[in-house]
Amino acid sequence: MKLEIGKQRTSPEIEEEEEDDDNEVIVKPYYSSPEIAGPAREGGEDLFLPPLNFAMVDNGVFRSGFPDVANFSFLQTLKLRSVLCLCPEPYPEANWEFLRSNGIRLFQFGIEGAKEPFVNIPDDTIREALKVVLDARNLPLLIHCKRGKHRTGRLVGCLRKLQRWCLTSVFDEYQRFAAAKTRVSDQRFMELFDISGLKHLPMSFSCSTFS
């Protein structure tokens, strides 16, 4: 079976909110028709659809926007143990059922979304979420927010600091996902985030040796 990455489907509701980005209205996941909810068929080969802004962060750690039903077959190929959601709203029932049926644990650290200059980034919440990511027992793990841009970008950026990435590289990665919606407040938060209290935690990632 060949694994292919298909074009992300977007619901009309999501398209209407594109300009709001991380505005805290979380749309209900788009429900595909039964014939495409599982692996789609194209040219006789299985087709899997990744969530919006999906990417690999490191061995066993992935990032994305909010998964919907059309993405579930793709997520199954990752053999996830955990999902870390950074949105505060109750998790949709369809997503809950997917997690239950696949033995996946949900960690939810609700961070309110807001636009500058009203962005509030809770340091303690990011710190606790990082502890989940650093725990090898939770891997493979998917980190997601609404679009996979700002809240996910902050958390991944702080992880990169633990991995001893230089700030230029941290910001470059953040900007690739945030694109035109890059926020100075996010980058300032990552720059000032204190990793000293997390250095004692074991890491199973690359570039994880501390001086």
Biotite code that builds the C-alpha atoms (Angstrom):
import biotite.structure as struc

atoms = struc.array([
    struc.Atom([0.000, 0.000, 0.000], chain_id="A", res_id=1, res_name="MET", atom_name="CA", element="C"),
    struc.Atom([1.436, 3.334, -1.056], chain_id="A", res_id=2, res_name="LYS", atom_name="CA", element="C"),
    struc.Atom([1.094, 6.293, 1.293], chain_id="A", res_id=3, res_name="LEU", atom_name="CA", element="C"),
    struc.Atom([0.262, 9.492, -0.538], chain_id="A", res_id=4, res_name="GLU", atom_name="CA", element="C"),
    struc.Atom([-0.435, 12.949, 0.774], chain_id="A", res_id=5, res_name="ILE", atom_name="CA", element="C"),
    struc.Atom([-3.627, 14.361, -0.684], chain_id="A", res_id=6, res_name="GLY", atom_name="CA", element="C"),
    struc.Atom([-4.850, 17.943, -0.858], chain_id="A", res_id=7, res_name="LYS", atom_name="CA", element="C"),
    struc.Atom([-6.406, 19.139, 2.395], chain_id="A", res_id=8, res_name="GLN", atom_name="CA", element="C"),
    struc.Atom([-10.199, 19.500, 2.287], chain_id="A", res_id=9, res_name="ARG", atom_name="CA", element="C"),
    struc.Atom([-11.584, 22.634, 3.870], chain_id="A", res_id=10, res_name="THR", atom_name="CA", element="C"),
    struc.Atom([-15.181, 23.189, 4.927], chain_id="A", res_id=11, res_name="SER", atom_name="CA", element="C"),
    struc.Atom([-17.069, 26.346, 3.999], chain_id="A", res_id=12, res_name="PRO", atom_name="CA", element="C"),
    struc.Atom([-17.150, 27.297, 7.693], chain_id="A", res_id=13, res_name="GLU", atom_name="CA", element="C"),
    struc.Atom([-13.373, 27.181, 7.906], chain_id="A", res_id=14, res_name="ILE", atom_name="CA", element="C"),
    struc.Atom([-12.956, 29.175, 4.718], chain_id="A", res_id=15, res_name="GLU", atom_name="CA", element="C"),
    struc.Atom([-15.170, 31.941, 6.077], chain_id="A", res_id=16, res_name="GLU", atom_name="CA", element="C"),
    struc.Atom([-12.982, 32.220, 9.192], chain_id="A", res_id=17, res_name="GLU", atom_name="CA", element="C"),
    struc.Atom([-9.671, 32.200, 7.337], chain_id="A", res_id=18, res_name="GLU", atom_name="CA", element="C"),
    struc.Atom([-9.024, 35.868, 8.075], chain_id="A", res_id=19, res_name="GLU", atom_name="CA", element="C"),
    struc.Atom([-9.648, 35.369, 11.806], chain_id="A", res_id=20, res_name="ASP", atom_name="CA", element="C"),
    struc.Atom([-7.033, 32.630, 12.068], chain_id="A", res_id=21, res_name="ASP", atom_name="CA", element="C"),
    struc.Atom([-6.604, 31.926, 15.796], chain_id="A", res_id=22, res_name="ASP", atom_name="CA", element="C"),
    struc.Atom([-9.725, 33.803, 16.822], chain_id="A", res_id=23, res_name="ASN", atom_name="CA", element="C"),
    struc.Atom([-11.168, 31.577, 19.511], chain_id="A", res_id=24, res_name="GLU", atom_name="CA", element="C"),
    struc.Atom([-14.171, 30.331, 17.540], chain_id="A", res_id=25, res_name="VAL", atom_name="CA", element="C"),
    struc.Atom([-13.375, 26.672, 16.944], chain_id="A", res_id=26, res_name="ILE", atom_name="CA", element="C"),
    struc.Atom([-15.450, 25.294, 14.126], chain_id="A", res_id=27, res_name="VAL", atom_name="CA", element="C"),
    struc.Atom([-16.933, 21.845, 14.318], chain_id="A", res_id=28, res_name="LYS", atom_name="CA", element="C"),
    struc.Atom([-14.762, 19.477, 12.266], chain_id="A", res_id=29, res_name="PRO", atom_name="CA", element="C"),
    struc.Atom([-15.905, 19.034, 8.705], chain_id="A", res_id=30, res_name="TYR", atom_name="CA", element="C"),
    struc.Atom([-17.723, 15.753, 8.200], chain_id="A", res_id=31, res_name="TYR", atom_name="CA", element="C"),
    struc.Atom([-16.860, 14.126, 4.909], chain_id="A", res_id=32, res_name="SER", atom_name="CA", element="C"),
    struc.Atom([-19.276, 11.847, 3.166], chain_id="A", res_id=33, res_name="SER", atom_name="CA", element="C"),
    struc.Atom([-18.849, 8.139, 4.047], chain_id="A", res_id=34, res_name="PRO", atom_name="CA", element="C"),
    struc.Atom([-17.165, 7.250, 0.799], chain_id="A", res_id=35, res_name="GLU", atom_name="CA", element="C"),
    struc.Atom([-14.215, 9.610, 1.492], chain_id="A", res_id=36, res_name="ILE", atom_name="CA", element="C"),
    struc.Atom([-14.098, 9.449, 5.290], chain_id="A", res_id=37, res_name="ALA", atom_name="CA", element="C"),
    struc.Atom([-11.639, 6.566, 5.031], chain_id="A", res_id=38, res_name="GLY", atom_name="CA", element="C"),
    struc.Atom([-8.749, 6.182, 2.572], chain_id="A", res_id=39, res_name="PRO", atom_name="CA", element="C"),
    struc.Atom([-9.831, 7.665, -0.732], chain_id="A", res_id=40, res_name="ALA", atom_name="CA", element="C"),
    struc.Atom([-9.125, 5.785, -3.928], chain_id="A", res_id=41, res_name="ARG", atom_name="CA", element="C"),
    struc.Atom([-7.169, 7.460, -6.679], chain_id="A", res_id=42, res_name="GLU", atom_name="CA", element="C"),
    struc.Atom([-5.694, 5.476, -9.532], chain_id="A", res_id=43, res_name="GLY", atom_name="CA", element="C"),
    struc.Atom([-6.291, 2.275, -7.570], chain_id="A", res_id=44, res_name="GLY", atom_name="CA", element="C"),
    struc.Atom([-4.022, 3.393, -4.699], chain_id="A", res_id=45, res_name="GLU", atom_name="CA", element="C"),
    struc.Atom([-4.933, 4.428, -1.158], chain_id="A", res_id=46, res_name="ASP", atom_name="CA", element="C"),
    struc.Atom([-4.922, 8.167, -0.513], chain_id="A", res_id=47, res_name="LEU", atom_name="CA", element="C"),
    struc.Atom([-4.516, 9.629, 2.968], chain_id="A", res_id=48, res_name="PHE", atom_name="CA", element="C"),
    struc.Atom([-5.285, 13.239, 3.838], chain_id="A", res_id=49, res_name="LEU", atom_name="CA", element="C"),
    struc.Atom([-3.129, 14.929, 6.506], chain_id="A", res_id=50, res_name="PRO", atom_name="CA", element="C"),
    struc.Atom([-4.559, 17.704, 8.681], chain_id="A", res_id=51, res_name="PRO", atom_name="CA", element="C"),
    struc.Atom([-3.988, 21.337, 7.796], chain_id="A", res_id=52, res_name="LEU", atom_name="CA", element="C"),
    struc.Atom([-0.362, 22.456, 8.334], chain_id="A", res_id=53, res_name="ASN", atom_name="CA", element="C"),
    struc.Atom([0.774, 18.924, 9.178], chain_id="A", res_id=54, res_name="PHE", atom_name="CA", element="C"),
    struc.Atom([4.504, 18.387, 9.666], chain_id="A", res_id=55, res_name="ALA", atom_name="CA", element="C"),
    struc.Atom([6.950, 16.265, 11.598], chain_id="A", res_id=56, res_name="MET", atom_name="CA", element="C"),
    struc.Atom([8.650, 18.111, 14.471], chain_id="A", res_id=57, res_name="VAL", atom_name="CA", element="C"),
    struc.Atom([11.031, 15.359, 15.543], chain_id="A", res_id=58, res_name="ASP", atom_name="CA", element="C"),
    struc.Atom([11.063, 11.602, 16.018], chain_id="A", res_id=59, res_name="ASN", atom_name="CA", element="C"),
    struc.Atom([7.616, 10.731, 17.362], chain_id="A", res_id=60, res_name="GLY", atom_name="CA", element="C"),
    struc.Atom([6.361, 14.329, 17.506], chain_id="A", res_id=61, res_name="VAL", atom_name="CA", element="C"),
    struc.Atom([4.039, 15.867, 14.892], chain_id="A", res_id=62, res_name="PHE", atom_name="CA", element="C"),
    struc.Atom([2.153, 19.159, 14.535], chain_id="A", res_id=63, res_name="ARG", atom_name="CA", element="C"),
    struc.Atom([-0.954, 20.262, 12.674], chain_id="A", res_id=64, res_name="SER", atom_name="CA", element="C"),
    struc.Atom([-4.174, 22.217, 12.679], chain_id="A", res_id=65, res_name="GLY", atom_name="CA", element="C"),
    struc.Atom([-7.394, 20.724, 14.077], chain_id="A", res_id=66, res_name="PHE", atom_name="CA", element="C"),
    struc.Atom([-7.914, 17.240, 12.550], chain_id="A", res_id=67, res_name="PRO", atom_name="CA", element="C"),
    struc.Atom([-11.266, 16.364, 11.029], chain_id="A", res_id=68, res_name="ASP", atom_name="CA", element="C"),
    struc.Atom([-12.893, 13.104, 10.002], chain_id="A", res_id=69, res_name="VAL", atom_name="CA", element="C"),
    struc.Atom([-11.224, 13.092, 6.593], chain_id="A", res_id=70, res_name="ALA", atom_name="CA", element="C"),
    struc.Atom([-7.818, 13.029, 8.323], chain_id="A", res_id=71, res_name="ASN", atom_name="CA", element="C"),
    struc.Atom([-8.414, 10.083, 10.647], chain_id="A", res_id=72, res_name="PHE", atom_name="CA", element="C"),
    struc.Atom([-7.133, 7.391, 8.281], chain_id="A", res_id=73, res_name="SER", atom_name="CA", element="C"),
    struc.Atom([-3.916, 9.345, 7.801], chain_id="A", res_id=74, res_name="PHE", atom_name="CA", element="C"),
    struc.Atom([-3.498, 9.784, 11.566], chain_id="A", res_id=75, res_name="LEU", atom_name="CA", element="C"),
    struc.Atom([-3.859, 6.032, 12.028], chain_id="A", res_id=76, res_name="GLN", atom_name="CA", element="C"),
    struc.Atom([-0.673, 5.545, 10.009], chain_id="A", res_id=77, res_name="THR", atom_name="CA", element="C"),
    struc.Atom([1.241, 7.534, 12.665], chain_id="A", res_id=78, res_name="LEU", atom_name="CA", element="C"),
    struc.Atom([0.323, 4.992, 15.397], chain_id="A", res_id=79, res_name="LYS", atom_name="CA", element="C"),
    struc.Atom([-0.211, 7.816, 17.855], chain_id="A", res_id=80, res_name="LEU", atom_name="CA", element="C"),
    struc.Atom([-0.229, 7.271, 21.597], chain_id="A", res_id=81, res_name="ARG", atom_name="CA", element="C"),
    struc.Atom([-1.274, 10.823, 22.444], chain_id="A", res_id=82, res_name="SER", atom_name="CA", element="C"),
    struc.Atom([-2.825, 13.994, 21.096], chain_id="A", res_id=83, res_name="VAL", atom_name="CA", element="C"),
    struc.Atom([-2.039, 17.355, 22.700], chain_id="A", res_id=84, res_name="LEU", atom_name="CA", element="C"),
    struc.Atom([-4.728, 19.937, 21.974], chain_id="A", res_id=85, res_name="CYS", atom_name="CA", element="C"),
    struc.Atom([-4.083, 23.623, 22.714], chain_id="A", res_id=86, res_name="LEU", atom_name="CA", element="C"),
    struc.Atom([-7.698, 24.778, 22.215], chain_id="A", res_id=87, res_name="CYS", atom_name="CA", element="C"),
    struc.Atom([-9.935, 25.358, 25.283], chain_id="A", res_id=88, res_name="PRO", atom_name="CA", element="C"),
    struc.Atom([-13.263, 24.197, 23.795], chain_id="A", res_id=89, res_name="GLU", atom_name="CA", element="C"),
    struc.Atom([-14.685, 20.716, 24.514], chain_id="A", res_id=90, res_name="PRO", atom_name="CA", element="C"),
    struc.Atom([-13.192, 18.168, 22.144], chain_id="A", res_id=91, res_name="TYR", atom_name="CA", element="C"),
    struc.Atom([-15.627, 17.159, 19.360], chain_id="A", res_id=92, res_name="PRO", atom_name="CA", element="C"),
    struc.Atom([-17.371, 13.832, 19.847], chain_id="A", res_id=93, res_name="GLU", atom_name="CA", element="C"),
    struc.Atom([-16.190, 12.455, 16.486], chain_id="A", res_id=94, res_name="ALA", atom_name="CA", element="C"),
    struc.Atom([-12.579, 13.164, 17.484], chain_id="A", res_id=95, res_name="ASN", atom_name="CA", element="C"),
    struc.Atom([-13.143, 11.642, 20.915], chain_id="A", res_id=96, res_name="TRP", atom_name="CA", element="C"),
    struc.Atom([-14.478, 8.475, 19.318], chain_id="A", res_id=97, res_name="GLU", atom_name="CA", element="C"),
    struc.Atom([-11.442, 8.278, 17.035], chain_id="A", res_id=98, res_name="PHE", atom_name="CA", element="C"),
    struc.Atom([-9.117, 8.565, 20.036], chain_id="A", res_id=99, res_name="LEU", atom_name="CA", element="C"),
    struc.Atom([-11.036, 5.963, 22.042], chain_id="A", res_id=100, res_name="ARG", atom_name="CA", element="C"),
    struc.Atom([-11.183, 3.456, 19.200], chain_id="A", res_id=101, res_name="SER", atom_name="CA", element="C"),
    struc.Atom([-7.434, 3.772, 18.615], chain_id="A", res_id=102, res_name="ASN", atom_name="CA", element="C"),
    struc.Atom([-6.318, 3.826, 22.255], chain_id="A", res_id=103, res_name="GLY", atom_name="CA", element="C"),
    struc.Atom([-5.007, 7.404, 21.999], chain_id="A", res_id=104, res_name="ILE", atom_name="CA", element="C"),
    struc.Atom([-4.801, 9.605, 25.084], chain_id="A", res_id=105, res_name="ARG", atom_name="CA", element="C"),
    struc.Atom([-5.876, 13.255, 24.937], chain_id="A", res_id=106, res_name="LEU", atom_name="CA", element="C"),
    struc.Atom([-3.959, 16.001, 26.747], chain_id="A", res_id=107, res_name="PHE", atom_name="CA", element="C"),
    struc.Atom([-5.770, 19.318, 26.543], chain_id="A", res_id=108, res_name="GLN", atom_name="CA", element="C"),
    struc.Atom([-4.130, 22.595, 27.545], chain_id="A", res_id=109, res_name="PHE", atom_name="CA", element="C"),
    struc.Atom([-6.643, 25.270, 26.663], chain_id="A", res_id=110, res_name="GLY", atom_name="CA", element="C"),
    struc.Atom([-5.018, 28.521, 25.583], chain_id="A", res_id=111, res_name="ILE", atom_name="CA", element="C"),
    struc.Atom([-7.317, 31.372, 24.611], chain_id="A", res_id=112, res_name="GLU", atom_name="CA", element="C"),
    struc.Atom([-6.705, 32.722, 21.149], chain_id="A", res_id=113, res_name="GLY", atom_name="CA", element="C"),
    struc.Atom([-6.555, 36.463, 20.580], chain_id="A", res_id=114, res_name="ALA", atom_name="CA", element="C"),
    struc.Atom([-5.080, 38.945, 18.169], chain_id="A", res_id=115, res_name="LYS", atom_name="CA", element="C"),
    struc.Atom([-2.368, 41.438, 18.965], chain_id="A", res_id=116, res_name="GLU", atom_name="CA", element="C"),
    struc.Atom([-2.174, 43.510, 21.121], chain_id="A", res_id=117, res_name="PRO", atom_name="CA", element="C"),
    struc.Atom([-4.439, 41.354, 23.293], chain_id="A", res_id=118, res_name="PHE", atom_name="CA", element="C"),
    struc.Atom([-2.448, 38.119, 23.139], chain_id="A", res_id=119, res_name="VAL", atom_name="CA", element="C"),
    struc.Atom([-2.126, 36.417, 26.511], chain_id="A", res_id=120, res_name="ASN", atom_name="CA", element="C"),
    struc.Atom([0.395, 33.575, 26.530], chain_id="A", res_id=121, res_name="ILE", atom_name="CA", element="C"),
    struc.Atom([0.310, 31.581, 29.796], chain_id="A", res_id=122, res_name="PRO", atom_name="CA", element="C"),
    struc.Atom([3.880, 30.583, 30.621], chain_id="A", res_id=123, res_name="ASP", atom_name="CA", element="C"),
    struc.Atom([2.818, 27.874, 33.086], chain_id="A", res_id=124, res_name="ASP", atom_name="CA", element="C"),
    struc.Atom([0.518, 26.222, 30.543], chain_id="A", res_id=125, res_name="THR", atom_name="CA", element="C"),
    struc.Atom([3.260, 26.084, 27.916], chain_id="A", res_id=126, res_name="ILE", atom_name="CA", element="C"),
    struc.Atom([5.603, 24.637, 30.523], chain_id="A", res_id=127, res_name="ARG", atom_name="CA", element="C"),
    struc.Atom([3.155, 21.877, 31.495], chain_id="A", res_id=128, res_name="GLU", atom_name="CA", element="C"),
    struc.Atom([2.445, 21.063, 27.854], chain_id="A", res_id=129, res_name="ALA", atom_name="CA", element="C"),
    struc.Atom([6.179, 20.749, 27.194], chain_id="A", res_id=130, res_name="LEU", atom_name="CA", element="C"),
    struc.Atom([6.447, 18.179, 29.982], chain_id="A", res_id=131, res_name="LYS", atom_name="CA", element="C"),
    struc.Atom([3.914, 16.040, 28.121], chain_id="A", res_id=132, res_name="VAL", atom_name="CA", element="C"),
    struc.Atom([5.870, 16.347, 24.884], chain_id="A", res_id=133, res_name="VAL", atom_name="CA", element="C"),
    struc.Atom([9.143, 15.464, 26.612], chain_id="A", res_id=134, res_name="LEU", atom_name="CA", element="C"),
    struc.Atom([7.717, 12.309, 28.204], chain_id="A", res_id=135, res_name="ASP", atom_name="CA", element="C"),
    struc.Atom([8.674, 9.414, 25.921], chain_id="A", res_id=136, res_name="ALA", atom_name="CA", element="C"),
    struc.Atom([5.728, 7.397, 27.249], chain_id="A", res_id=137, res_name="ARG", atom_name="CA", element="C"),
    struc.Atom([3.402, 9.744, 25.347], chain_id="A", res_id=138, res_name="ASN", atom_name="CA", element="C"),
    struc.Atom([5.075, 9.297, 21.966], chain_id="A", res_id=139, res_name="LEU", atom_name="CA", element="C"),
    struc.Atom([4.195, 9.246, 19.120], chain_id="A", res_id=140, res_name="PRO", atom_name="CA", element="C"),
    struc.Atom([2.278, 12.466, 19.791], chain_id="A", res_id=141, res_name="LEU", atom_name="CA", element="C"),
    struc.Atom([0.403, 15.042, 17.710], chain_id="A", res_id=142, res_name="LEU", atom_name="CA", element="C"),
    struc.Atom([0.344, 18.695, 18.818], chain_id="A", res_id=143, res_name="ILE", atom_name="CA", element="C"),
    struc.Atom([-2.476, 20.760, 17.363], chain_id="A", res_id=144, res_name="HIS", atom_name="CA", element="C"),
    struc.Atom([-4.482, 23.944, 17.791], chain_id="A", res_id=145, res_name="CYS", atom_name="CA", element="C"),
    struc.Atom([-6.999, 25.427, 15.372], chain_id="A", res_id=146, res_name="LYS", atom_name="CA", element="C"),
    struc.Atom([-4.726, 26.220, 12.426], chain_id="A", res_id=147, res_name="ARG", atom_name="CA", element="C"),
    struc.Atom([-1.393, 24.837, 13.603], chain_id="A", res_id=148, res_name="GLY", atom_name="CA", element="C"),
    struc.Atom([0.141, 28.315, 13.472], chain_id="A", res_id=149, res_name="LYS", atom_name="CA", element="C"),
    struc.Atom([0.324, 30.399, 16.643], chain_id="A", res_id=150, res_name="HIS", atom_name="CA", element="C"),
    struc.Atom([-0.375, 28.276, 19.727], chain_id="A", res_id=151, res_name="ARG", atom_name="CA", element="C"),
    struc.Atom([1.281, 25.237, 18.182], chain_id="A", res_id=152, res_name="THR", atom_name="CA", element="C"),
    struc.Atom([4.111, 27.441, 16.908], chain_id="A", res_id=153, res_name="GLY", atom_name="CA", element="C"),
    struc.Atom([4.812, 28.835, 20.375], chain_id="A", res_id=154, res_name="ARG", atom_name="CA", element="C"),
    struc.Atom([4.991, 25.382, 21.940], chain_id="A", res_id=155, res_name="LEU", atom_name="CA", element="C"),
    struc.Atom([7.233, 23.999, 19.202], chain_id="A", res_id=156, res_name="VAL", atom_name="CA", element="C"),
    struc.Atom([9.430, 27.102, 19.407], chain_id="A", res_id=157, res_name="GLY", atom_name="CA", element="C"),
    struc.Atom([9.970, 26.559, 23.129], chain_id="A", res_id=158, res_name="CYS", atom_name="CA", element="C"),
    struc.Atom([10.792, 22.919, 22.439], chain_id="A", res_id=159, res_name="LEU", atom_name="CA", element="C"),
    struc.Atom([13.392, 24.065, 19.911], chain_id="A", res_id=160, res_name="ARG", atom_name="CA", element="C"),
    struc.Atom([15.036, 26.191, 22.585], chain_id="A", res_id=161, res_name="LYS", atom_name="CA", element="C"),
    struc.Atom([15.364, 23.057, 24.708], chain_id="A", res_id=162, res_name="LEU", atom_name="CA", element="C"),
    struc.Atom([16.999, 21.433, 21.701], chain_id="A", res_id=163, res_name="GLN", atom_name="CA", element="C"),
    struc.Atom([19.513, 24.284, 21.588], chain_id="A", res_id=164, res_name="ARG", atom_name="CA", element="C"),
    struc.Atom([18.291, 25.770, 18.338], chain_id="A", res_id=165, res_name="TRP", atom_name="CA", element="C"),
    struc.Atom([19.440, 29.338, 17.742], chain_id="A", res_id=166, res_name="CYS", atom_name="CA", element="C"),
    struc.Atom([16.674, 31.964, 17.804], chain_id="A", res_id=167, res_name="LEU", atom_name="CA", element="C"),
    struc.Atom([17.036, 32.657, 14.099], chain_id="A", res_id=168, res_name="THR", atom_name="CA", element="C"),
    struc.Atom([16.170, 29.025, 13.314], chain_id="A", res_id=169, res_name="SER", atom_name="CA", element="C"),
    struc.Atom([13.345, 29.013, 15.871], chain_id="A", res_id=170, res_name="VAL", atom_name="CA", element="C"),
    struc.Atom([11.814, 32.113, 14.290], chain_id="A", res_id=171, res_name="PHE", atom_name="CA", element="C"),
    struc.Atom([12.310, 30.824, 10.740], chain_id="A", res_id=172, res_name="ASP", atom_name="CA", element="C"),
    struc.Atom([10.341, 27.678, 11.542], chain_id="A", res_id=173, res_name="GLU", atom_name="CA", element="C"),
    struc.Atom([7.591, 29.646, 13.294], chain_id="A", res_id=174, res_name="TYR", atom_name="CA", element="C"),
    struc.Atom([7.296, 32.031, 10.343], chain_id="A", res_id=175, res_name="GLN", atom_name="CA", element="C"),
    struc.Atom([7.000, 29.191, 7.813], chain_id="A", res_id=176, res_name="ARG", atom_name="CA", element="C"),
    struc.Atom([3.748, 28.104, 9.456], chain_id="A", res_id=177, res_name="PHE", atom_name="CA", element="C"),
    struc.Atom([2.407, 31.515, 10.534], chain_id="A", res_id=178, res_name="ALA", atom_name="CA", element="C"),
    struc.Atom([3.242, 33.075, 7.137], chain_id="A", res_id=179, res_name="ALA", atom_name="CA", element="C"),
    struc.Atom([1.565, 36.475, 6.752], chain_id="A", res_id=180, res_name="ALA", atom_name="CA", element="C"),
    struc.Atom([0.061, 36.148, 10.232], chain_id="A", res_id=181, res_name="LYS", atom_name="CA", element="C"),
    struc.Atom([3.407, 36.119, 12.055], chain_id="A", res_id=182, res_name="THR", atom_name="CA", element="C"),
    struc.Atom([3.088, 37.739, 15.484], chain_id="A", res_id=183, res_name="ARG", atom_name="CA", element="C"),
    struc.Atom([5.777, 39.726, 17.263], chain_id="A", res_id=184, res_name="VAL", atom_name="CA", element="C"),
    struc.Atom([4.257, 38.703, 20.625], chain_id="A", res_id=185, res_name="SER", atom_name="CA", element="C"),
    struc.Atom([4.766, 35.011, 19.835], chain_id="A", res_id=186, res_name="ASP", atom_name="CA", element="C"),
    struc.Atom([8.392, 35.524, 18.890], chain_id="A", res_id=187, res_name="GLN", atom_name="CA", element="C"),
    struc.Atom([9.007, 37.685, 21.944], chain_id="A", res_id=188, res_name="ARG", atom_name="CA", element="C"),
    struc.Atom([7.511, 34.967, 24.149], chain_id="A", res_id=189, res_name="PHE", atom_name="CA", element="C"),
    struc.Atom([9.770, 32.298, 22.648], chain_id="A", res_id=190, res_name="MET", atom_name="CA", element="C"),
    struc.Atom([12.809, 34.528, 22.999], chain_id="A", res_id=191, res_name="GLU", atom_name="CA", element="C"),
    struc.Atom([12.171, 35.167, 26.707], chain_id="A", res_id=192, res_name="LEU", atom_name="CA", element="C"),
    struc.Atom([10.919, 31.672, 27.616], chain_id="A", res_id=193, res_name="PHE", atom_name="CA", element="C"),
    struc.Atom([13.089, 30.281, 30.420], chain_id="A", res_id=194, res_name="ASP", atom_name="CA", element="C"),
    struc.Atom([14.057, 26.647, 29.740], chain_id="A", res_id=195, res_name="ILE", atom_name="CA", element="C"),
    struc.Atom([16.232, 26.252, 32.853], chain_id="A", res_id=196, res_name="SER", atom_name="CA", element="C"),
    struc.Atom([13.465, 24.569, 34.857], chain_id="A", res_id=197, res_name="GLY", atom_name="CA", element="C"),
    struc.Atom([13.013, 21.892, 32.178], chain_id="A", res_id=198, res_name="LEU", atom_name="CA", element="C"),
    struc.Atom([16.615, 20.886, 31.558], chain_id="A", res_id=199, res_name="LYS", atom_name="CA", element="C"),
    struc.Atom([16.449, 18.097, 34.130], chain_id="A", res_id=200, res_name="HIS", atom_name="CA", element="C"),
    struc.Atom([13.749, 16.269, 32.159], chain_id="A", res_id=201, res_name="LEU", atom_name="CA", element="C"),
    struc.Atom([14.889, 13.384, 29.938], chain_id="A", res_id=202, res_name="PRO", atom_name="CA", element="C"),
    struc.Atom([14.567, 13.937, 26.202], chain_id="A", res_id=203, res_name="MET", atom_name="CA", element="C"),
    struc.Atom([14.385, 11.335, 23.472], chain_id="A", res_id=204, res_name="SER", atom_name="CA", element="C"),
    struc.Atom([14.797, 13.833, 20.638], chain_id="A", res_id=205, res_name="PHE", atom_name="CA", element="C"),
    struc.Atom([17.709, 14.763, 18.453], chain_id="A", res_id=206, res_name="SER", atom_name="CA", element="C"),
    struc.Atom([20.001, 17.643, 19.513], chain_id="A", res_id=207, res_name="CYS", atom_name="CA", element="C"),
    struc.Atom([18.979, 17.159, 23.140], chain_id="A", res_id=208, res_name="SER", atom_name="CA", element="C"),
    struc.Atom([22.354, 17.250, 24.864], chain_id="A", res_id=209, res_name="THR", atom_name="CA", element="C"),
    struc.Atom([22.737, 20.119, 27.272], chain_id="A", res_id=210, res_name="PHE", atom_name="CA", element="C"),
    struc.Atom([25.981, 21.848, 28.114], chain_id="A", res_id=211, res_name="SER", atom_name="CA", element="C"),
])
